[in-house]
Amino acid sequence: MLYKKFYHKKIVAIGDVHGNIKTLEALLKKIPKGMEVFFLGDLIDRGPASKEVVSLVKNKYKCLLGNHESFMVVEGHRKLCRYTSRWGKNGAKQTKKSYGGDWKIKNIPNLKKDYQDHRLWMKELPLVAHFPKIEVNGRELFLSHSSMDLSLIHI
């Protein structure tokens, strides 16, 4: 999905959690009541608790697709194999460890259920969020993680 509208009036945007659940939980405790928390992507990789971060965000908050989630989504996709090597260099090992081990996606029947569920959730995340009720310098607010390869929205 490329684009989605959200009608919140007050948001806190958080990006690049990278599997650091303790830091995220401490940050969430400091957010004032009445604020909608919105994640800008890169929930996974590098830190020790990618699975826990995704579980928390997936069940409670809105989120955009970051490049690290896109690496996980396209792993094993023949036409997008160039991303698999990028993921390997950017935290795939830590993420797979948080899901229970360093296994290969080609063994699909043996994948962990949470891993599959999280990949499917990530695949549906938008790349751009539009907040028509929030203005910054007289313009409606748009958020994204970063520039993305648009071929990822057609997998």
C-alpha positions as CSV (number, residue, x, y, z in Angstrom):
1,M,0.0,0.0,0.0
2,L,1.5,3.3,-1.0
3,Y,-0.6,5.9,0.9
4,K,-3.2,6.1,3.7
5,K,-5.1,8.9,5.4
6,F,-5.2,9.2,9.2
7,Y,-7.5,11.6,11.0
8,H,-5.7,12.1,14.3
9,K,-5.3,15.6,15.6
10,K,-2.3,15.1,17.9
11,I,0.5,12.6,17.2
12,V,3.9,11.6,18.4
13,A,6.0,10.1,15.6
14,I,8.6,7.5,16.5
15,G,11.1,6.1,14.0
16,D,14.0,3.6,14.0
17,V,13.3,1.5,17.1
18,H,15.5,-1.3,15.6
19,G,14.5,-4.1,18.1
20,N,15.2,-2.1,21.2
21,I,12.1,-2.9,23.3
22,K,13.4,-1.6,26.7
23,T,14.2,1.9,25.2
24,L,10.8,1.9,23.4
25,E,8.9,1.0,26.6
26,A,10.6,3.7,28.5
27,L,9.8,6.2,25.7
28,L,6.2,5.2,25.6
29,K,5.8,5.8,29.3
30,K,6.8,9.5,28.8
31,I,4.2,10.2,26.1
32,P,1.4,12.4,27.4
33,K,-2.2,11.1,27.4
34,G,-4.3,12.0,24.4
35,M,-1.4,11.8,22.0
36,E,-1.7,9.2,19.2
37,V,1.6,7.3,18.8
38,F,2.6,6.7,15.2
39,F,5.6,4.6,14.1
40,L,7.7,5.6,11.0
41,G,9.2,2.2,10.4
42,D,12.4,0.3,11.1
43,L,10.9,-1.5,14.1
44,I,13.3,-4.5,13.5
45,D,17.0,-5.4,13.1
46,R,20.1,-4.6,15.1
47,G,18.6,-4.8,18.6
48,P,17.8,-8.0,20.5
49,A,14.0,-7.9,20.6
50,S,12.6,-7.3,17.1
51,K,9.8,-9.8,17.6
52,E,8.7,-8.1,20.8
53,V,8.8,-4.6,19.3
54,V,6.7,-5.8,16.3
55,S,4.2,-7.5,18.5
56,L,3.7,-4.4,20.7
57,V,3.3,-2.0,17.7
58,K,1.2,-4.4,15.6
59,N,-1.4,-4.8,18.3
60,K,-1.6,-1.2,19.5
61,Y,-0.3,1.4,17.1
62,K,-0.3,2.6,13.5
63,C,2.9,2.2,11.5
64,L,4.6,2.9,8.2
65,L,6.8,0.4,6.3
66,G,10.5,1.1,6.8
67,N,13.3,-0.2,4.7
68,H,14.2,-2.9,7.3
69,E,10.6,-4.2,7.3
70,S,10.7,-4.3,3.5
71,F,13.9,-6.5,3.7
72,M,12.0,-9.0,5.8
73,V,8.9,-8.9,3.6
74,V,10.7,-9.6,0.4
75,E,13.1,-12.3,1.8
76,G,13.0,-15.2,-0.6
77,H,11.2,-13.3,-3.3
78,R,13.0,-14.3,-6.6
79,K,12.6,-11.0,-8.4
80,L,13.7,-8.9,-5.4
81,C,16.6,-11.0,-4.2
82,R,18.9,-7.9,-4.2
83,Y,17.2,-7.0,-0.9
84,T,18.1,-10.3,0.8
85,S,21.8,-9.5,0.8
86,R,21.1,-6.0,2.1
87,W,19.1,-7.4,5.0
88,G,21.9,-9.8,5.8
89,K,24.2,-6.8,6.2
90,N,21.7,-4.8,8.2
91,G,20.5,-6.9,11.1
92,A,18.7,-10.0,9.7
93,K,20.6,-12.2,12.1
94,Q,19.4,-10.4,15.2
95,T,15.8,-10.3,13.9
96,K,15.7,-14.0,13.1
97,K,17.3,-14.8,16.5
98,S,14.5,-12.9,18.2
99,Y,12.0,-15.1,16.4
100,G,13.7,-18.3,17.5
101,G,16.7,-18.9,15.3
102,D,18.7,-18.3,12.2
103,W,16.7,-20.3,9.6
104,K,16.0,-19.9,6.0
105,I,12.7,-18.6,4.6
106,K,12.8,-21.3,1.9
107,N,11.8,-23.7,4.7
108,I,8.4,-22.0,4.8
109,P,6.5,-24.9,6.6
110,N,9.0,-24.7,9.4
111,L,8.8,-20.9,9.9
112,K,7.6,-19.6,13.2
113,K,3.9,-18.5,13.2
114,D,4.7,-15.0,14.6
115,Y,7.3,-14.5,11.9
116,Q,4.8,-15.3,9.2
117,D,2.1,-13.2,10.8
118,H,4.4,-10.2,11.2
119,R,5.6,-10.4,7.6
120,L,2.0,-10.4,6.4
121,W,1.2,-7.4,8.6
122,M,4.3,-5.6,7.3
123,K,3.3,-6.2,3.7
124,E,0.1,-4.2,4.3
125,L,1.8,-1.2,5.9
126,P,1.6,2.1,3.9
127,L,4.7,3.9,2.8
128,V,3.2,7.4,3.3
129,A,0.8,8.7,5.9
130,H,-1.4,11.8,5.3
131,F,-2.8,13.7,8.3
132,P,-5.3,16.2,6.9
133,K,-6.3,17.5,10.3
134,I,-2.7,18.4,11.3
135,E,-1.1,21.4,9.7
136,V,2.6,22.4,9.8
137,N,3.4,25.9,8.4
138,G,0.0,26.0,6.7
139,R,0.4,22.6,5.0
140,E,-1.2,19.3,5.8
141,L,1.2,16.8,7.4
142,F,2.6,13.9,5.4
143,L,5.0,11.4,6.9
144,S,7.2,8.6,5.5
145,H,10.2,6.6,6.6
146,S,12.4,7.5,3.7
147,S,12.4,7.1,0.0
148,M,11.5,3.6,-1.1
149,D,11.7,1.4,-4.1
150,L,8.1,1.4,-5.4
151,S,8.5,-2.1,-6.7
152,L,8.0,-3.3,-3.1
153,I,4.3,-2.3,-3.2
154,H,3.5,-5.0,-5.8
155,I,4.9,-8.1,-4.1
